[in-house]
Amino acid sequence: MNINSYFQTAVKKCASDVHLVSDKPPFLRIDGDLLPILKEPVISKTELEKMIYAILTPNQKGKFIEERDLDFSYETADGSRFRVNILWEKNSVALVARVITSKLPTMEEIGMPQMAYEMTRSRQGLILVTGPTGCGKSTTLAAMINLINQERVANIVTLEDPIEFIFESDKSLIMQRQLGTDMATFASALKHVLRQDPNVIMVGEMRDLETIAATLTLAETGHLVLATLHTHNAAQTIDRIVDVFPPYQQNQVRMQLSMSLNGVISQQLLPKKDGGRIAAREIMINTPAVANIIRENKIPQIKTAIQTSAEDGMVTLEQDLKRLLKDKLVEKEMVEYYLQTLPKI
């Protein structure tokens, strides 16, 4: 058995992830549930190590042995693509692979609200897509880049770890850069990106102070910047960005955000009634009222501002969950579960 067989099974079963751990059967995540492939035997430590090392280059293998973790993209002979993480656990290698669909997502297919179209059509500013791991942030970013590519002439530079969706230039010119092969760090790539004459910059993830600072600066300099964060809602997103900086810089960062932020799209994926999954989204637009809240550090008031600004296209995650329930797209029990787990701020 080789690793491609497990990957092909994942594609056929419409799984989102593949999990391979020694002395256990292979697992697939399907519609959010982690399920074993029952017909497959457990994989021994030796077999799994052999399978994983077979898909690595010598440089990748050396880096993995040294750093004990490795992220990379992988493509099978039939063109199926995967975002792969390999790791060590109990002195054995293990693998988790995210299935990347070959078809680029569209805004319509993933149910993006009209306000998201308007934000994507902006010529400058910062758009943040947030949510927990596995909530479809990469898919949302890809749909937004796809819309820009279809509608206007722009130079789009993406910074990713690793490259997931492959874009073909339509009206836009698209350059995709991968961490480790095309760039040393996100921060260094952002430092030089202005020399590449970009109109749109996509930052796969704002991971550290240097990357966040560079992203904010780019959004102030007449570029449209799309980026992601692992936060659950708009208020938490603002707090996370500001708290990364030392106290003496935080007032300046709040001012930067109040001026350059276009909006925040926070999302969760829920199981649909008829199978598959559907996104519930919170949308915050940086209106003058919201900008004032950010400047004055009154972040707990953001939720109220969103709740009372439906005419501006804003919606809280709670409101969107209730919409999905009203439209009979999700089960009542699932909505109640998510409402109970949402952060209070």
C-alpha positions in Angstrom: 0.0 0.0 0.0 1.3 3.5 -0.9 0.3 6.8 0.4 -1.3 7.8 -2.9 -3.9 5.1 -2.4 -5.1 6.7 0.8 -5.2 10.1 -0.8 -7.2 8.8 -3.8 -9.7 7.2 -1.3 -10.1 10.6 0.4 -10.8 12.3 -2.9 -13.4 9.7 -3.9 -15.2 9.9 -0.5 -15.2 13.7 -0.6 -13.1 13.8 2.6 -11.5 17.1 3.8 -8.6 15.5 5.6 -6.5 12.3 5.8 -5.0 11.1 9.1 -2.2 8.5 9.2 -0.8 7.4 12.6 1.3 4.3 13.2 -0.4 1.2 14.7 -3.8 2.6 13.8 -6.0 2.4 10.7 -6.1 5.4 8.4 -8.8 7.9 9.3 -10.7 10.4 7.0 -12.6 13.5 8.1 -15.9 13.6 6.2 -18.4 16.4 6.8 -16.6 17.3 10.0 -16.6 13.7 11.4 -13.4 11.7 11.9 -14.0 8.1 10.6 -11.7 5.1 10.2 -11.4 3.4 6.8 -12.6 0.1 8.2 -11.5 -2.1 5.3 -7.9 -0.9 5.8 -5.6 -2.6 8.3 -3.5 -0.7 10.9 -0.3 0.8 9.6 2.9 -0.2 11.3 5.5 2.3 12.3 8.0 1.0 9.7 5.4 1.0 6.9 4.2 4.6 7.6 7.7 5.9 7.8 8.6 4.3 4.5 5.4 5.7 2.8 6.0 9.3 4.1 9.7 9.4 3.3 8.9 8.2 -0.3 7.1 11.5 -1.1 9.7 13.8 0.4 12.7 15.3 -1.4 16.1 14.9 0.3 15.9 18.6 1.5 12.4 18.1 2.9 13.5 14.9 4.7 16.5 16.6 6.2 14.5 19.6 7.4 11.8 17.3 8.9 14.3 15.2 10.8 15.9 18.4 12.1 12.8 20.5 12.9 10.4 17.5 13.7 7.6 19.2 11.8 7.1 20.0 8.1 4.4 21.6 6.0 4.3 21.2 2.2 2.0 20.8 -0.8 1.8 17.5 -2.6 0.2 16.5 -6.0 -0.6 13.0 -7.1 -0.2 11.7 -10.6 -3.9 12.3 -11.3 -3.6 16.0 -10.4 -5.2 15.8 -6.9 -3.5 18.3 -4.5 -3.0 18.2 -0.8 -1.7 20.4 2.0 0.4 18.1 4.1 1.7 18.3 7.6 4.1 15.6 8.9 5.1 15.3 12.5 6.6 13.0 15.2 4.5 11.5 17.9 5.8 8.9 20.4 9.0 8.7 18.3 7.0 7.7 15.2 6.1 9.7 12.1 2.5 10.7 11.4 0.7 12.6 8.7 -2.3 14.9 8.3 -3.2 16.0 4.8 -5.9 18.5 3.8 -7.6 17.7 0.4 -7.5 20.7 -1.9 -10.1 20.6 -4.6 -8.8 21.3 -8.1 -11.9 23.5 -9.0 -11.5 27.0 -7.8 -14.4 28.0 -5.4 -16.7 30.9 -6.4 -18.3 33.4 -4.1 -21.8 32.1 -5.1 -20.9 28.4 -4.4 -19.7 29.1 -0.8 -22.6 31.4 0.0 -20.8 34.7 0.5 -23.1 37.6 1.4 -23.4 40.6 -0.8 -21.3 42.8 1.5 -18.4 40.4 1.0 -18.5 41.1 -2.8 -18.4 44.9 -2.1 -15.4 44.4 0.3 -13.6 42.3 -2.3 -14.1 44.9 -5.0 -12.3 47.5 -2.8 -9.1 48.9 -4.3 -7.3 49.3 -0.9 -7.5 48.5 2.7 -7.4 45.3 4.8 -9.9 42.4 4.8 -9.5 39.8 7.5 -11.0 36.3 7.2 -11.0 34.6 10.6 -12.1 31.4 12.3 -10.8 28.2 13.9 -8.7 25.7 12.1 -10.7 23.8 9.3 -13.4 26.4 9.0 -12.8 27.2 5.3 -10.6 30.4 5.5 -8.4 29.3 2.6 -11.5 28.5 0.5 -13.0 31.9 1.3 -9.7 33.7 0.4 -9.5 31.7 -2.9 -13.0 32.7 -3.8 -12.2 36.3 -3.2 -9.0 36.2 -5.3 -11.0 34.3 -8.0 -13.6 37.1 -8.1 -10.9 39.8 -8.5 -9.2 37.7 -11.2 -12.4 37.5 -13.2 -13.5 41.1 -12.8 -10.4 43.4 -13.1 -6.9 43.9 -14.2 -4.6 43.7 -11.2 -1.3 42.3 -10.1 -2.0 39.8 -7.4 0.7 38.4 -5.1 -0.1 35.6 -2.8 2.1 34.5 0.1 1.2 31.0 1.3 2.3 28.1 3.5 2.0 26.0 1.4 0.4 27.0 -1.9 -3.1 25.5 -1.9 -5.4 26.5 -4.8 -3.6 27.1 -8.1 -4.8 30.2 -10.0 -4.7 30.7 -13.7 -4.4 34.4 -14.7 -7.7 35.6 -16.3 -7.9 39.4 -16.3 -5.3 39.7 -13.5 -1.7 38.7 -13.3 -1.2 36.3 -10.4 2.1 35.4 -8.7 1.9 32.7 -6.0 4.8 32.4 -3.5 5.4 29.5 -1.1 7.1 29.7 2.2 10.4 27.8 2.2 10.8 27.5 -1.5 9.9 31.0 -2.9 10.4 33.1 0.3 12.2 32.7 3.6 9.5 34.2 5.9 6.2 36.0 5.5 7.8 39.1 7.0 10.7 39.2 4.6 8.4 38.6 1.6 6.1 41.5 2.8 9.2 43.7 3.2 10.0 43.3 -0.5 6.5 43.0 -2.0 6.2 46.7 -2.8 9.0 46.4 -5.3 6.8 43.9 -7.2 4.2 46.5 -8.1 1.2 44.7 -6.5 -2.4 45.8 -6.5 -3.7 42.9 -4.3 -1.7 41.0 -1.7 -2.9 37.8 0.0 -1.2 36.8 3.3 -2.0 33.2 4.1 -1.7 33.8 7.8 -0.6 36.7 10.1 1.5 34.7 12.5 3.7 37.1 14.4 4.3 40.8 15.3 6.6 41.4 12.3 4.1 40.0 9.8 1.1 41.8 11.3 3.0 45.1 11.4 4.0 44.7 7.7 0.5 43.8 6.7 -1.0 46.8 8.4 1.5 49.1 6.7 0.8 47.6 3.3 -3.0 48.2 3.8 -2.2 51.9 4.5 -0.2 52.3 1.3 -2.9 52.0 -1.3 -3.1 48.2 -1.6 -5.9 45.7 -1.0 -4.6 43.2 1.5 -6.4 39.9 2.3 -5.3 37.9 5.3 -6.4 35.4 7.9 -6.3 35.0 11.7 -7.3 32.2 14.0 -9.9 34.2 15.9 -13.6 33.5 16.4 -15.2 36.9 15.9 -14.6 40.6 15.0 -14.0 41.8 18.5 -11.6 39.0 19.3 -9.8 39.8 16.0 -9.2 43.4 16.9 -8.0 42.5 20.4 -5.6 39.8 19.0 -3.9 42.2 16.6 -3.5 45.0 19.2 -2.3 42.7 21.9 0.5 41.3 19.8 2.2 44.8 20.0 4.0 46.2 23.1 1.9 48.6 25.2 3.6 51.7 23.9 2.6 50.9 20.3 -1.0 49.8 20.9 -2.6 53.3 20.5 -0.8 53.7 17.2 -2.0 50.2 16.0 -5.6 51.0 17.0 -5.3 54.2 14.9 -3.9 52.2 11.9 -6.7 49.6 12.2 -9.4 52.3 12.4 -8.1 53.9 9.2 -7.1 50.9 7.0 -9.4 48.0 8.0 -12.2 47.4 5.5 -13.9 44.6 7.4 -13.7 41.3 9.2 -15.4 38.0 8.0 -15.5 35.4 10.8 -16.8 32.0 10.0 -17.7 28.6 11.3 -18.6 25.4 9.3 -21.7 23.5 10.3 -23.1 20.2 9.0 -25.9 20.7 6.5 -29.2 18.9 6.8 -28.8 17.2 3.5 -25.1 16.4 3.9 -22.0 18.4 3.4 -21.2 21.6 5.4 -22.3 25.2 5.3 -20.7 28.4 6.6 -22.2 30.7 9.2 -20.5 34.1 9.0 -20.2 37.2 11.1 -19.6 40.3 9.0 -18.2 43.5 10.5 -17.7 46.6 8.3 -15.4 49.4 9.4 -18.0 52.2 9.4 -17.2 55.5 11.1 -18.9 54.2 14.3 -16.8 51.0 14.3 -13.6 53.0 13.6 -14.4 55.2 16.6 -14.9 52.1 18.8 -11.5 50.7 17.7 -9.7 54.1 18.2 -11.2 54.5 21.7 -10.5 50.9 22.7 -14.1 50.1 23.5 -13.9 46.7 21.8 -16.8 45.1 23.8 -19.1 47.6 22.0 -18.3 46.0 18.6 -20.9 43.3 19.0 -23.7 45.8 19.6 -22.5 47.9 16.7 -22.8 44.9 14.4 -26.2 43.9 15.8 -27.7 47.3 15.1 -26.1 47.8 11.7 -27.9 45.4 9.4 -28.6 48.2 7.0 -24.8 48.5 6.4 -24.6 44.7 5.7 -23.4 43.7 9.1 -24.5 40.5 10.9 -23.3 38.7 14.0 -22.5 35.0 14.0 -25.6 34.4 16.2 -27.8 36.2 13.8 -26.5 34.2 10.8 -26.8 30.9 12.7 -30.5 31.7 13.3 -30.9 32.6 9.6 -29.5 29.1 8.6 -32.0 27.5 11.1 -34.9 29.6 9.7 -34.0 28.6 6.2 -34.0 24.9 7.3 -30.4 24.4 6.2 -29.1 23.1 9.5 -30.5 21.2 12.5 -31.8 23.0 15.6 -29.5 21.0 17.9 -26.5 22.0 15.9 -27.3 25.7 16.1 -27.9 25.5 19.8 -24.5 23.7 20.3 -22.7 26.4 18.3 -24.5 29.2 20.2 -23.4 27.8 23.5 -19.7 27.5 22.4 -19.4 31.1 20.9 -17.0 33.4 22.8 -18.9 36.0 24.9 -16.9 39.0 23.7 
